[in-house]
Amino acid sequence: MSNPQNITQQLADYIEKNLAKGYTLDSLKYSLISQGYSKISIENSIELVNKKNTKNIPRIQERPRITYRILSQDNKPIYETISIPKRKGFFQRLFGV
């Protein structure tokens, strides 16, 4: 009998490869279920792929800065460009940290 972790890894590799080819996750699930794989094995494999992919996402170093401009009908600024000041987070406001 095959090792369940080995099957999970094989399914994860299959899912990852086919997602890269452009297949949807739903179509891959349906295909694997129709081939006789259990839903639990498929879900565990998808979780494994998601964990692997989240490690590869670069972390955002700075928050985007939002600015607003008020324009007249002929697209000329009525006021100067203003920036919204950075707000304190919930715990900073609550505890002053």
C-alpha positions in Angstrom: 0.0 0.0 0.0 1.3 3.5 -0.9 2.4 6.0 1.7 -0.4 8.7 2.1 2.2 11.5 2.4 3.8 10.3 -0.8 0.4 10.4 -2.6 -0.3 13.9 -1.2 3.1 15.1 -2.5 2.5 13.5 -5.9 -0.9 15.1 -6.1 0.5 18.4 -5.0 3.1 18.3 -7.8 0.4 17.4 -10.3 -1.8 20.3 -9.2 1.0 22.8 -9.2 2.2 21.7 -12.6 -1.3 22.0 -14.1 -2.1 25.3 -12.4 1.0 26.7 -14.1 -0.4 25.4 -17.4 -3.6 27.4 -16.8 -6.0 24.8 -15.6 -8.5 25.9 -12.9 -8.4 24.4 -9.4 -12.0 23.2 -9.8 -11.3 21.4 -13.0 -8.2 19.7 -11.4 -10.3 18.7 -8.4 -13.0 17.2 -10.6 -10.4 15.4 -12.7 -8.7 13.9 -9.6 -12.0 12.8 -8.0 -13.1 11.1 -11.2 -9.7 9.3 -11.2 -10.6 7.8 -7.8 -8.6 10.0 -5.4 -10.2 10.9 -2.1 -11.4 14.4 -1.4 -9.3 14.5 1.7 -6.1 13.7 -0.2 -6.9 16.3 -2.8 -7.6 19.0 -0.2 -4.4 18.1 1.7 -2.5 18.4 -1.6 -4.1 21.8 -2.4 -3.2 23.0 1.1 0.4 21.9 0.5 0.5 23.8 -2.8 -1.0 26.9 -1.2 1.6 26.8 1.6 4.4 26.4 -0.9 3.1 29.3 -3.1 2.7 31.7 -0.1 6.3 31.3 0.8 7.3 32.6 -2.7 5.2 35.8 -2.5 7.5 38.8 -1.8 6.6 40.7 1.3 5.5 44.3 0.8 8.0 46.6 2.4 6.0 49.8 2.5 2.4 50.7 2.4 1.1 52.5 -0.6 0.5 56.2 -0.2 -2.9 57.5 -1.2 -3.3 61.0 -2.5 -6.4 62.8 -3.6 -6.8 65.8 -6.0 -9.9 67.8 -6.7 -10.1 68.7 -10.3 -12.2 71.2 -12.2 -14.3 70.3 -15.2 -11.3 71.1 -17.5 -9.1 68.7 -15.4 -7.1 71.5 -13.7 -6.4 71.1 -9.9 -8.6 73.3 -7.8 -6.6 72.6 -4.6 -3.1 71.4 -4.0 -2.6 67.7 -3.8 -3.1 66.5 -0.3 -1.9 63.4 1.5 -3.8 61.6 4.1 -1.7 61.2 7.2 -0.9 57.6 8.3 -3.3 56.4 11.0 -2.3 54.6 14.1 -3.2 51.0 14.2 -5.9 49.6 16.5 -3.5 48.5 19.3 -1.5 51.8 19.0 -4.7 53.7 19.5 -5.9 51.4 22.3 -2.7 51.1 24.3 -0.7 54.0 23.0 2.1 51.6 22.0 
